[in-house]
Each structure stands twice: as C-alpha cells, then as structure tokens.
Amino acid sequence: MFRYKPSIPVPYKRQGYIYFRSLQYPNMSEKDRQRIRALCERSAGHLSKAMLEYVTTGNSVKAVCHRHFIASPTSIYRALKRYYELFPTDL
C-alpha cells in the first residue's frame, strides 16, 4: 500500500508514480527491468536483492529484512531514499 514518506525529499505525486511504476516490474520490458535492477544496485549496494524485492512486490520491509537476513530495516529505508532520489524521469 502506498504511503507518502515525508523523510524522502521527493514530492507526493512523484513518490506515488515511483511506487506504482516499480510494482509494474514483472510487466516491464527487459530493458526497463534491467534499469530497475541497476538502480537498486546503485542505491542499495550489497542489499540490492532485498531492495529489488521490496520495491517491486509490495511486501513489508520487515518481511523482506527477515527473508534476506537483514537485522535492521533502517538500511532498507536509507537505500529507499536514494532509490526515490535517483529514479529516472523516463522510466
């Protein structure tokens, strides 16, 4: 479920666009899926697989952290902030 995150310096409408566009990952072209994967790698580093799961499935951050053996959801939230800031306008 989409929720505005005031700690991310991206306007409400843009956050909504990024959230719902990311959920369309399975229906995207291979080129666009590669761009999303690269963006996750760039914003989350070694946590990129967890980040990809979080932004493309709508699963809770707790569930993703548990599945990927991440102790604190704070690291995902920090990466999410970078993800939203770096998300391209042409995707």
C-alpha positions as CSV (number, residue, x, y, z in Angstrom):
1,M,0.0,0.0,0.0
2,F,1.3,3.4,-1.0
3,R,2.2,5.8,1.9
4,Y,3.8,9.2,1.5
5,K,7.2,9.3,3.1
6,P,7.9,12.8,4.3
7,S,11.5,11.9,5.1
8,I,12.2,11.4,1.3
9,P,12.7,14.7,-0.4
10,V,10.5,13.8,-3.4
11,P,7.0,15.3,-3.9
12,Y,3.9,13.3,-3.1
13,K,2.9,12.7,-6.7
14,R,6.4,11.7,-7.8
15,Q,6.6,9.2,-4.9
16,G,3.3,7.7,-6.0
17,Y,4.5,7.4,-9.6
18,I,7.7,5.7,-8.5
19,Y,5.9,3.3,-6.1
20,F,3.3,2.2,-8.7
21,R,5.8,2.1,-11.6
22,S,8.1,-0.1,-9.5
23,L,5.2,-2.5,-8.9
24,Q,4.8,-2.9,-12.6
25,Y,8.3,-4.6,-12.7
26,P,7.0,-8.0,-13.9
27,N,5.2,-6.4,-16.9
28,M,8.1,-4.2,-17.9
29,S,10.3,-4.8,-20.9
30,E,13.6,-6.5,-20.2
31,K,15.4,-3.1,-20.8
32,D,13.3,-1.4,-18.1
33,R,13.7,-4.3,-15.7
34,Q,17.5,-4.1,-16.1
35,R,17.3,-0.3,-15.4
36,I,15.4,-1.0,-12.2
37,R,17.9,-3.7,-11.1
38,A,20.8,-1.3,-11.9
39,L,19.0,1.4,-9.8
40,C,18.6,-1.0,-6.9
41,E,22.3,-1.9,-7.2
42,R,23.3,1.7,-7.2
43,S,21.1,2.8,-4.3
44,A,21.4,-0.3,-2.1
45,G,24.8,-1.9,-2.9
46,H,25.1,-5.3,-1.3
47,L,21.4,-5.1,-0.3
48,S,20.2,-4.8,-3.8
49,K,18.3,-8.1,-4.0
50,A,16.4,-7.1,-0.8
51,M,15.8,-3.7,-2.2
52,L,14.5,-5.1,-5.5
53,E,12.1,-7.4,-3.7
54,Y,10.9,-4.5,-1.5
55,V,10.2,-2.0,-4.3
56,T,8.7,-4.5,-6.8
57,T,6.5,-6.7,-4.7
58,G,4.8,-4.5,-2.1
59,N,6.0,-6.8,0.7
60,S,6.6,-5.2,4.0
61,V,10.1,-4.1,4.9
62,K,10.0,-6.4,7.9
63,A,9.2,-9.4,5.8
64,V,12.0,-8.5,3.3
65,C,14.5,-8.0,6.0
66,H,13.6,-11.3,7.6
67,R,13.9,-13.2,4.3
68,H,17.3,-11.6,3.4
69,F,18.7,-11.9,7.0
70,I,19.0,-8.1,7.5
71,A,19.0,-7.1,11.1
72,S,17.6,-3.6,10.8
73,P,15.1,-2.1,8.4
74,T,16.9,1.2,8.7
75,S,19.4,0.1,6.0
76,I,16.5,-0.6,3.6
77,Y,14.9,2.8,4.4
78,R,18.2,4.6,3.7
79,A,18.5,2.8,0.3
80,L,14.9,3.6,-0.4
81,K,15.6,7.3,0.0
82,R,18.4,7.0,-2.6
83,Y,16.2,4.9,-4.9
84,Y,13.5,7.6,-4.9
85,E,16.0,10.4,-5.4
86,L,17.8,8.6,-8.3
87,F,14.7,7.2,-10.0
88,P,14.8,8.3,-13.7
89,T,12.1,10.5,-15.2
90,D,11.9,8.5,-18.4
91,L,11.1,5.1,-16.9
